[in-house]
């Protein structure tokens, strides 16, 4: 099992898969440029649902010591018992480190799937995430994160909606292998009723 090279967060997790079954090969073209490519069974599956394979690739370029850019992609058949319709995602990540203590992460995803939305239309989705992390000391750090996800045809979440998320996190490294974390998170949907107010049966 290999983990996905596409980087994403929540709700951007709707845009890409978390895991794959397959194989990837990486090659450093230079000290600044590297590429990765391979074939996988699909999205979050150990066994294929259609005997088809998806291709996955990554290009990472270290622009400077402070800026790293990455472009990722996956494309292939993901619908059950169908190999003609394809699903694809393009994923772009910028990591910016203006100082040794401060790091910014910017992530944009764009996805498309044939005949996946209502009326046999193509499914489209996109999202953006931004993270800022500051290390006060070697042990203490804090981060803020904001995300937006647009499910144009309801393909990824089951309904046409825009999702928003904001998180503030404080982290303290107790030992080399143990840390404590305090986090506040807010999720919201423009649809208004996407999140249940009570637990099932409550």
C-alpha positions in Angstrom: 0.0 0.0 0.0 1.4 3.4 -0.9 0.1 6.7 0.3 -1.2 9.3 -2.1 1.3 11.9 -3.3 -1.4 14.5 -3.7 -1.5 16.7 -0.7 -4.7 17.9 0.7 -6.7 18.8 3.8 -10.4 18.7 5.0 -12.7 19.5 3.3 -10.3 19.3 0.4 -10.2 15.5 1.2 -13.3 15.3 -0.9 -11.2 16.4 -3.9 -8.6 13.6 -3.8 -8.2 10.1 -2.3 -6.2 9.4 0.9 -4.6 6.1 -0.2 -3.9 3.8 -3.2 -2.9 0.3 -3.9 -0.2 0.2 -6.6 3.4 1.2 -7.3 5.2 4.6 -7.6 8.7 5.3 -8.9 10.5 8.5 -8.1 13.5 10.0 -9.9 15.6 13.1 -8.9 16.4 14.9 -12.2 18.5 17.4 -10.4 19.0 18.8 -6.9 16.0 21.1 -7.5 13.7 18.9 -9.7 12.2 15.5 -9.1 9.4 13.5 -10.7 7.2 10.6 -9.5 4.9 8.4 -11.6 3.1 5.1 -11.3 -0.1 3.0 -11.7 -2.6 2.5 -8.9 -5.9 0.5 -8.5 -7.8 3.7 -7.8 -9.2 5.9 -5.0 -9.1 4.5 -1.5 -9.5 0.9 -2.7 -7.4 -2.2 -2.1 -9.1 -4.0 -5.0 -10.3 -2.5 -8.3 -14.0 -2.1 -8.8 -13.7 -2.2 -12.6 -10.4 -3.9 -13.5 -9.0 -0.6 -14.6 -5.9 1.3 -13.5 -5.3 5.0 -12.8 -2.1 6.8 -13.6 -0.6 9.1 -10.9 2.3 11.6 -11.2 4.1 14.4 -9.4 6.6 17.0 -10.3 8.3 18.9 -7.5 10.6 21.9 -8.0 12.6 23.7 -5.3 12.6 27.2 -6.6 14.7 28.6 -3.7 15.5 27.5 -0.1 12.3 29.3 0.8 9.9 28.2 -1.9 9.0 24.7 -3.2 6.4 24.1 -5.9 4.6 20.8 -6.6 2.2 19.8 -9.4 0.3 16.5 -9.0 -2.2 14.6 -11.0 -4.3 11.4 -11.2 -6.4 10.1 -14.0 -8.3 6.9 -14.7 -11.6 5.0 -14.5 -13.2 4.9 -11.0 -16.9 4.1 -11.7 -18.0 0.5 -10.8 -17.9 -1.9 -13.7 -17.1 1.0 -16.1 -13.7 1.8 -17.7 -14.9 4.3 -20.3 -15.7 7.2 -18.0 -12.6 8.7 -16.4 -12.0 10.7 -13.2 -9.1 13.2 -13.0 -7.6 15.7 -10.5 -4.9 18.3 -10.9 -3.4 19.4 -7.6 -1.0 22.3 -7.0 1.0 23.0 -3.8 3.3 25.9 -2.9 5.3 25.7 0.3 6.8 29.0 1.4 9.2 29.5 4.3 10.1 33.1 4.7 11.8 32.5 8.0 13.0 29.4 9.9 10.0 29.7 12.2 7.2 30.6 9.7 5.8 28.3 7.0 3.0 28.9 4.6 1.2 26.2 2.6 -1.1 27.0 -0.4 -3.0 24.2 -2.1 -5.4 24.3 -5.0 -7.3 21.3 -6.5 -9.4 20.9 -9.6 -11.3 17.7 -10.5 -13.5 16.3 -13.3 -15.3 13.0 -13.8 -17.2 11.9 -16.9 -21.0 11.3 -16.5 -20.9 11.6 -12.7 -23.4 14.4 -12.0 -27.2 14.5 -12.4 -28.4 14.1 -16.0 -25.3 12.2 -16.9 -23.4 15.5 -16.9 -19.7 15.7 -16.1 -18.9 16.2 -12.4 -16.7 19.2 -11.5 -15.2 20.3 -8.2 -12.5 22.6 -7.0 -11.0 23.7 -3.7 -8.3 25.9 -2.1 -6.6 25.7 1.3 -4.1 28.0 3.1 -2.1 27.1 6.2 0.3 29.3 8.3 2.4 27.6 10.9 4.7 29.5 13.4 7.2 27.8 15.7 7.7 29.9 18.8 10.3 27.5 20.1 11.7 24.0 19.3 8.7 22.6 21.3 5.8 25.1 20.9 4.1 26.0 17.7 0.7 27.3 16.4 -1.1 27.1 13.1 -4.1 28.6 11.4 -5.9 26.9 8.4 -8.7 27.9 6.1 -10.3 25.9 3.3 -12.9 26.2 0.6 -14.4 23.4 -1.5 -16.9 23.8 -4.3 -18.9 20.7 -5.4 -20.5 22.0 -8.6 -22.5 18.9 -9.4 -22.8 17.2 -6.1 -20.4 14.5 -7.3 -18.1 14.4 -4.3 -20.4 15.2 -1.3 -23.8 14.1 -2.6 -25.2 17.5 -2.9 -24.4 20.8 -4.8 -22.7 23.0 -2.2 -19.8 25.1 -1.1 -17.9 24.0 2.1 -15.8 26.2 4.3 -13.5 25.3 7.2 -11.3 27.2 9.6 -9.0 25.8 12.3 -6.7 27.1 14.9 -4.2 24.7 16.5 -1.7 24.9 19.3 1.0 22.2 19.7 3.6 21.3 22.3 6.3 18.7 21.9 6.5 16.9 25.3 9.1 14.5 24.2 10.7 13.5 20.9 7.8 10.9 20.4 4.9 12.6 22.3 3.1 15.9 21.8 0.0 17.5 23.1 -2.4 19.5 20.8 -5.3 21.9 21.4 -7.5 22.7 18.4 -10.6 24.6 17.6 -12.4 24.0 14.2 -15.4 25.4 12.5 -17.1 23.8 9.4 -19.8 25.4 7.4 -21.8 24.7 4.2 -23.4 27.4 2.1 -26.3 25.0 1.6 -27.1 25.4 5.3 -28.2 21.9 6.2 -25.3 19.8 5.2 -24.2 19.1 8.8 -26.5 17.3 11.3 -27.2 19.3 14.5 -27.6 16.1 16.5 -26.0 12.7 16.5 -27.9 9.9 14.7 -30.8 8.8 16.9 -30.3 11.8 19.2 
